């Protein structure tokens, strides 16, 4: 079969067939009397093998090795192709994400595009100072899409930079609460903590609703951050979690402060005092926890808390009794 007929049937151009020949990939088995290339059935089968391997992403050099080296095994080559393909897909996905974020910023001209690109690069910089400057610039200079800020917030490990990013998120004007709420379901504990910390600083009812839901989260750290934020907002649903934090000794000082804020409502103050006393009476509550619960009563106004302190001043645990007596004297002085 002559080269023109082979090109027509195989879909490989005559020029490419000549290129294959120059590389030694396919050599026509014969020549006609006029000197034209003549391909055998085996030659054509080899051409189809080459095209099949090209479709997998192999280079012509790799194809030559695969077809001509008897000891060449496909497994290593295929493994390499899988790795390269994954890397290429990851790179293309990253590029697509960056382009979408630039599009979402609504640039009016190339200057705006370049500013957004610079900020996005700075948010991913290895320098904490550069990341912090970028976060602060997001509010005053160029609007960065909220998706980029959320991603930065969930991945930031430096406390100062994380605070700047959360500040930028809260002032971005875009609603990132749904994206942050997705972070609460992350398998990585640090990401869950960053998500709830960022939600705690977002204004609006939707963020508060997600924080209420987070009170039932299986991660105690997530529950704690949500309870502290809700306590500061005067949401009494946080009360049981705050008491649990005091018992566990986890951010117990902050939890007691949050209870004091909630106790501004006299009705809630009595509920808090009752909750603290109930936990004090549990047999499973150890001495250190009883001491922390007693101290927490200091910030709770009302007769219920005062009555509890009078009883605790006679407690068998001397440390609890002394703490209660001291708190009663402070109340009398006021």
Residue, then its C-alpha position, 0 to 999 in steps of 0.5 A: x500500500x502506497x503512502x497516500x493510501x496509508x494516510x487516507x486510511x489511517x488518518x496520519x498525514x503523509x508528512x507525519x509518516x515521513x517523520x516517523x520514518x526519519x525517526x526509525x519508528x516505521x520503515x516501509x517494508x518495500x519500494x515500488x519499481x518507481x521508488x515509492x514507499x510501500x507499506x505492508x500489513x505489519x507496517x500499517x499495524x505498527x502505525x496504529x500502535x504508534x497512534x494508540x500510544x500517542x493518544x496516551x500522551x507518550x512521546x515519540x521517543x518513549x513509543x520507540x522504546x515501548x515498541x522496540x525494546x524487548x525488556x521494556x515493561x509498560x508498568x513503569x511508563x504507565x505509572x509515570x503517565x498517571x503521575x504526569x497527568x495528575x500533575x497537569x490536571x492539578x496545574x490546570x485546575x489551579x489556573x482555572x481557579x485563578x482565572x475565575x477569581x480574577x473574573x469574579x473581581x470584575x477588573x475594568x482594565x489590565x491594571x486591575x487584572x495585574x493588581x488582583x494577580x499580585x494580591x492573589x500571589x501575595x496571599x500564597x507567599x511564603x512570607x508571613x509579612x507579604x501575606x499580612x500586607x495582602x490581606x490588609x490591602x484586600x479591603x482598601x485597595x483591590x477587592x479579592x474574591x471571597x473564595x480566595x480569602x476563605x481559602x487563605x483563612x482556612x490554610x493560614x498558620x501564622x496567628x497574626x496573618x490569620x487575624x488580618x485575613x479574618x478582618x478582611x473577610x469580615x469587611x469584604x462585603x461578600x458573604x463567605x459564611x457558606x464556604x466557611x461553614x463547609x470548612x467545619x466539616x474538614x477532616x483536618x482539626x486545624x482547618x475546622x478551628x480556623x473555620x469557626x474562628x472566622x465565622x465568629x468574626x463575621x457579621x450577620x444572622x447567617x454566621x450566627x446560625x452556623x455558630x448555633x449549629x456548631x454547638x452540636x459539633x463533635x469537635x470540642x474545640x469547634x464547640x468552644x469557639x462557637x460558644x464563646x462567640x455566641x456568648x459574646x452576642x448574648x445567645x443563651x444557647x451557648x450556656x451548656x457548652x460554656x459550663x462544659x468548658x469551665x469543667x474541662x479547664x479549656x479556655x475556662x477564663x474566656x468561658x466564664x467571661x462569656x457567662x458574665x456577658x450572658x448574665x446581664x439578663x437577670x433571667x439568664x443569670x439565674x439559669x447560669x447560677x443553677x447550671x454552675x451549682x448543678x455541675x458542682x454537685x456532680x460526684x464526677x466533678x473533680x476538685x480543680x473543676x469545682x474550684x473553677x466553677x466556684x470562681x465562675x460564680x463571681x461574675x454572675x449577679x443575683x440571689x441564686x448565685x449569692x445563695x450558692x456562694x453562701x453554701x459553698x463557703x461551708x464546703x468540705x473542700x477547703x479551697x472551694x470554701x475559701x474561694x466562696x468566702x472571698x467572693x462573698x466578701x467582694x459582693x458585700x463590699x460592692 
